[in-house]
Amino acid sequence: DQTKLVTAASELARNTLVYGGGGTVEVSRVDNGRRQGIRIVFANQGPGIADLDLAFTDGYTSGGGLGLGLSGARRLVDEFDIETAAGQGTSITVTKWCR
């Protein structure tokens, strides 16, 4: 689980830098009363993602990568939430619960 979270975080941090022009990362411990975990929020003020469905398609890339970044990161965590709009930046929140 640690490897999955670190891999997802690495990819999302890279996307924040490369596609978002930089931004912020906030890491916090979460406890919902039943379980504990780690939540990470990646935010940028970049161009946003115009077509989320396309961005989550395996193999699609707007750069020179393999096209597994967003979809791969989403598969590696327990919860994945994205807020984005063209010209408004992107905020991605991921949570990995302890087992």
C-alpha positions, 0 to 999 in steps of 0.5 A: 500500500505504501508503494501504491501511494508513493507511486500515485503521489509521484505521478500526480506531483509530476503532473502538477509541475509539468502540466500545471506549471507548479502548485501545492501539495498538502499531506494529511492524516485522516480518521473517519472514525472507522479507519485511518489513512493518508490524504494528499491534495495536489493543486495548481493554477494551470490550464486545467483539463479540458476533457476529463474522459479523454484524460482518463483514457489509458494510452492518451497523453497530452505530452510525451508519456505513456498515458497512464498517469491519471488513470494509473494513479486513480487505480492505485488509491482508494479514493480519487477526486478531481476538480478542474476547468479549462483555464481554472487549474486542477485540484486532485485529492487522493486517499489511501486507507490503512489496512 
